[in-house]
Amino acid sequence: MYWLVKQDKKKHMWGIVVVTVIALAGVLVSQTASKLAMENYKQHQIDAREQEQEMHLDSLKNKH
C-alpha cells in the first residue's frame, strides 16, 4: 500500500494518512474477529462436552 502512495509524484500526505487509517482499521477488525472466533470455539467445546456427558448419562440409564 505504501508503495502505491510513493508512486504519487505530488507526495500528498493525505494518501499516506488514508492508507494508514485503512491498515489500522483492518488490523482492529482482524483482531476482533479472531477474538470472537476463539470465544465461539471455546463455547463450542463446552457445549460438546455437555452433550457428551448427557449422552453418557442417558446410556447408563438405559442399561438399567
C-alpha atoms as an extended CHARMM CRD file, in Angstrom:
* protein
*
        64  EXT
         1         1  MET       CA              0.0000000000        0.0000000000        0.0000000000  PROA      1               0.0000000000
         2         2  TYR       CA              2.7820000000        2.3880000000        0.8640000000  PROA      2               0.0000000000
         3         3  TRP       CA              4.4400000000        1.5460000000       -2.4530000000  PROA      3               0.0000000000
         4         4  LEU       CA              1.3470000000        2.8830000000       -4.2220000000  PROA      4               0.0000000000
         5         5  VAL       CA              1.4880000000        6.0990000000       -2.2060000000  PROA      5               0.0000000000
         6         6  LYS       CA              5.1860000000        6.5130000000       -3.0310000000  PROA      6               0.0000000000
         7         7  GLN       CA              4.3270000000        6.3250000000       -6.7110000000  PROA      7               0.0000000000
         8         8  ASP       CA              2.3690000000        9.5710000000       -6.3240000000  PROA      8               0.0000000000
         9         9  LYS       CA              4.5800000000       12.2600000000       -7.8380000000  PROA      9               0.0000000000
        10        10  LYS       CA              3.0000000000       15.0470000000       -5.7970000000  PROA      10              0.0000000000
        11        11  LYS       CA              3.6740000000       13.2640000000       -2.4740000000  PROA      11              0.0000000000
        12        12  HSD       CA              0.3360000000       14.1090000000       -0.9250000000  PROA      12              0.0000000000
        13        13  MET       CA              0.2530000000       13.4240000000        2.7930000000  PROA      13              0.0000000000
        14        14  TRP       CA             -3.4510000000       12.5700000000        2.6130000000  PROA      14              0.0000000000
        15        15  GLY       CA             -2.6580000000        9.3850000000        0.7180000000  PROA      15              0.0000000000
        16        16  ILE       CA             -0.3660000000        8.1740000000        3.4740000000  PROA      16              0.0000000000
        17        17  VAL       CA             -2.9190000000        9.0980000000        6.1430000000  PROA      17              0.0000000000
        18        18  VAL       CA             -5.7490000000        7.2870000000        4.3340000000  PROA      18              0.0000000000
        19        19  VAL       CA             -3.6610000000        4.1680000000        3.7440000000  PROA      19              0.0000000000
        20        20  THR       CA             -2.5350000000        4.1290000000        7.3870000000  PROA      20              0.0000000000
        21        21  VAL       CA             -6.0930000000        4.5230000000        8.6890000000  PROA      21              0.0000000000
        22        22  ILE       CA             -7.3390000000        1.7260000000        6.4240000000  PROA      22              0.0000000000
        23        23  ALA       CA             -4.4780000000       -0.5440000000        7.5310000000  PROA      23              0.0000000000
        24        24  LEU       CA             -5.1640000000        0.1500000000       11.2220000000  PROA      24              0.0000000000
        25        25  ALA       CA             -8.8800000000       -0.4710000000       10.7400000000  PROA      25              0.0000000000
        26        26  GLY       CA             -8.0560000000       -3.7790000000        9.0520000000  PROA      26              0.0000000000
        27        27  VAL       CA             -5.8550000000       -4.8510000000       11.9520000000  PROA      27              0.0000000000
        28        28  LEU       CA             -8.5430000000       -3.9440000000       14.5090000000  PROA      28              0.0000000000
        29        29  VAL       CA            -11.2530000000       -5.7970000000       12.5900000000  PROA      29              0.0000000000
        30        30  SER       CA             -9.0000000000       -8.8250000000       12.2320000000  PROA      30              0.0000000000
        31        31  GLN       CA             -8.1720000000       -8.9170000000       15.9440000000  PROA      31              0.0000000000
        32        32  THR       CA            -11.8280000000       -8.5410000000       16.9140000000  PROA      32              0.0000000000
        33        33  ALA       CA            -12.8550000000      -11.3200000000       14.5390000000  PROA      33              0.0000000000
        34        34  SER       CA            -10.1040000000      -13.5940000000       15.8670000000  PROA      34              0.0000000000
        35        35  LYS       CA            -11.1720000000      -12.9320000000       19.4570000000  PROA      35              0.0000000000
        36        36  LEU       CA            -14.8060000000      -13.7300000000       18.6490000000  PROA      36              0.0000000000
        37        37  ALA       CA            -13.8060000000      -16.8740000000       16.7740000000  PROA      37              0.0000000000
        38        38  MET       CA            -11.7950000000      -18.1200000000       19.7580000000  PROA      38              0.0000000000
        39        39  GLU       CA            -14.6840000000      -17.4090000000       22.1490000000  PROA      39              0.0000000000
        40        40  ASN       CA            -17.0880000000      -19.2680000000       19.8550000000  PROA      40              0.0000000000
        41        41  TYR       CA            -14.6730000000      -22.2000000000       19.5990000000  PROA      41              0.0000000000
        42        42  LYS       CA            -14.2900000000      -22.4180000000       23.3730000000  PROA      42              0.0000000000
        43        43  GLN       CA            -18.0680000000      -22.2790000000       23.8460000000  PROA      43              0.0000000000
        44        44  HSD       CA            -18.4810000000      -24.9930000000       21.2150000000  PROA      44              0.0000000000
        45        45  GLN       CA            -16.0420000000      -27.2000000000       23.1360000000  PROA      45              0.0000000000
        46        46  ILE       CA            -18.0010000000      -26.6510000000       26.3630000000  PROA      46              0.0000000000
        47        47  ASP       CA            -21.3010000000      -27.4370000000       24.6290000000  PROA      47              0.0000000000
        48        48  ALA       CA            -19.8490000000      -30.5650000000       23.0450000000  PROA      48              0.0000000000
        49        49  ARG       CA            -18.6010000000      -31.8230000000       26.4210000000  PROA      49              0.0000000000
        50        50  GLU       CA            -22.0240000000      -31.1980000000       27.9830000000  PROA      50              0.0000000000
        51        51  GLN       CA            -23.7520000000      -33.1000000000       25.1840000000  PROA      51              0.0000000000
        52        52  GLU       CA            -21.2850000000      -35.9450000000       25.5340000000  PROA      52              0.0000000000
        53        53  GLN       CA            -21.9410000000      -36.1560000000       29.2730000000  PROA      53              0.0000000000
        54        54  GLU       CA            -25.7050000000      -36.1320000000       28.7200000000  PROA      54              0.0000000000
        55        55  MET       CA            -25.4170000000      -38.9080000000       26.1520000000  PROA      55              0.0000000000
        56        56  HSD       CA            -23.2430000000      -40.9110000000       28.5340000000  PROA      56              0.0000000000
        57        57  LEU       CA            -25.7360000000      -40.4730000000       31.3880000000  PROA      57              0.0000000000
        58        58  ASP       CA            -28.6280000000      -41.4400000000       29.0940000000  PROA      58              0.0000000000
        59        59  SER       CA            -26.7980000000      -44.5820000000       28.0040000000  PROA      59              0.0000000000
        60        60  LEU       CA            -26.1800000000      -45.5170000000       31.6470000000  PROA      60              0.0000000000
        61        61  LYS       CA            -29.8830000000      -45.0460000000       32.4580000000  PROA      61              0.0000000000
        62        62  ASN       CA            -30.9110000000      -47.1850000000       29.5100000000  PROA      62              0.0000000000
        63        63  LYS       CA            -28.6650000000      -50.0510000000       30.6500000000  PROA      63              0.0000000000
        64        64  HSD       CA            -30.5570000000      -50.4070000000       33.9180000000  PROA      64              0.0000000000
